[in-house]
Amino acid sequence: MEPQGYTKLSSLGVEQQRVKVVISLDEVPEKLGAGFRLTARFITDKKDGVLLVPRYSVMESCDGRRYVLVRQNEVYAKRYVETGLSNETHFEIRDGLSEGEEIVATPSAKMAEEAKED
């Protein structure tokens, strides 16, 4: 890995933070050649048997705590949760929510404002 990151201006004029990573492949695909671009996923940890919720269902309060909106008797309530591992699609929920509870998969800011504290 390179010793430090760098800033690059994208074609849309957005500054992006980047770092070069050098990897080696155990198996090289036949059609892979010099200068080809690859997409890679780096797995740093893995757990089985954990409670997962969609990434977009987890919101963050002004004080940095994360919460989900839980449905309780036709009303939505903010439930603060402790998150663990995450990826591009899901969060692990370590505490604050139980299997089978109904949450809003993609809440809006308006829903969050109107939800009562749990």
N, C-alpha and C positions, 0 to 999 in steps of 0.2 A: 504494500500500500504506500502511496505517496506520503511524504511527511506532513503535508498540510493541504487544506482546501484552498480554493480560489473562487473569485467572483467572475461570472461571465454574463454579458448582456445578451439576452435571447433575441431572436428575430422580431419579437413583439415589443422589444424595448424593456423587458423585465429583467432585473438583476437576479441571477440564480447563483446559489452557493453550490459548488461542485467539488468533488475530490476524485482523483484518479485511483482506480483499483486494478491491480494486476492479479489475474487468476490463472490457474492451469486446469485443464480438463482431463478427467480420467479416460474419457472416450471422445474422440474428435469425429463429428459427423462428416460423411464423405463430401458433402457439398459446401463445407465451410472453407472459406478462403481468407487470405490476408485482406484487411480493411473492412471486413464484414462487421455489421453491428448486431449485437446480441442483447436480449433482455434476460436478466438473471434475477432470481429470488434468493436472498440470503436468509436462511433459517438459523436463528441464534438460540432458540429454545423451543421445546415442544411439550405439551401436557395433554393427557387423556382424561376424560371424565369431568370436564369443567363446564360451568354454565357460560354459554356464549350468547351475546346479543348483537344485533346488527350495529355496525359502527355509527350509523346516522341516528340511532335511537338514543345515544348517550350525548347529553348536553353538558356544558360547563357553566357554572354560576360565576358571578363577578369576583367571588373570592377564590376561584380556582377549583372548587369542589365539583365533582362530576355527579350527574343525576339522570334518572330516567323518569318518564311520566307513566305512572301505574294507574290502571283503571280500577276504581273502587266505587261500586254502586252508582254507575253512570256518571261519575265525576272523576276527573284526572287529578292525581296528586303527585307532587315532586317527591321522589324517593332518592336520597343521596346514596351512592354506591361507591364501593372501593373496587377499582379496576386493576387488572393484572396485565397479562400479555395482550398484545393487540396486533392486528395485521391490517391490510387494506380494506377488509370487509367486516371484521368482528372485533369485539372487546371481550376479554374474559372478565366475569363479575366474581370477585372474591368474597364480597360481603354486601348486604343491603337488599338483596333480591333473592327470591326462591324460585326453583323450577316450577313452571306452570302458571306463574303470575302473568297477567296480561299487561303488556306495555305497548306504547305507541312506537311503531317501527320508524316512522319519519315525522317527528313532531315539528310544528311550526313555532316560531318565536311567540306568536300570539297565544298559542295553546300553553306555552310555558309561563307566560305572564299571568294567565287566568287560572293556572293550576294552584291548588292549595298546598301548603306545606304538609308533608306526611309525618 
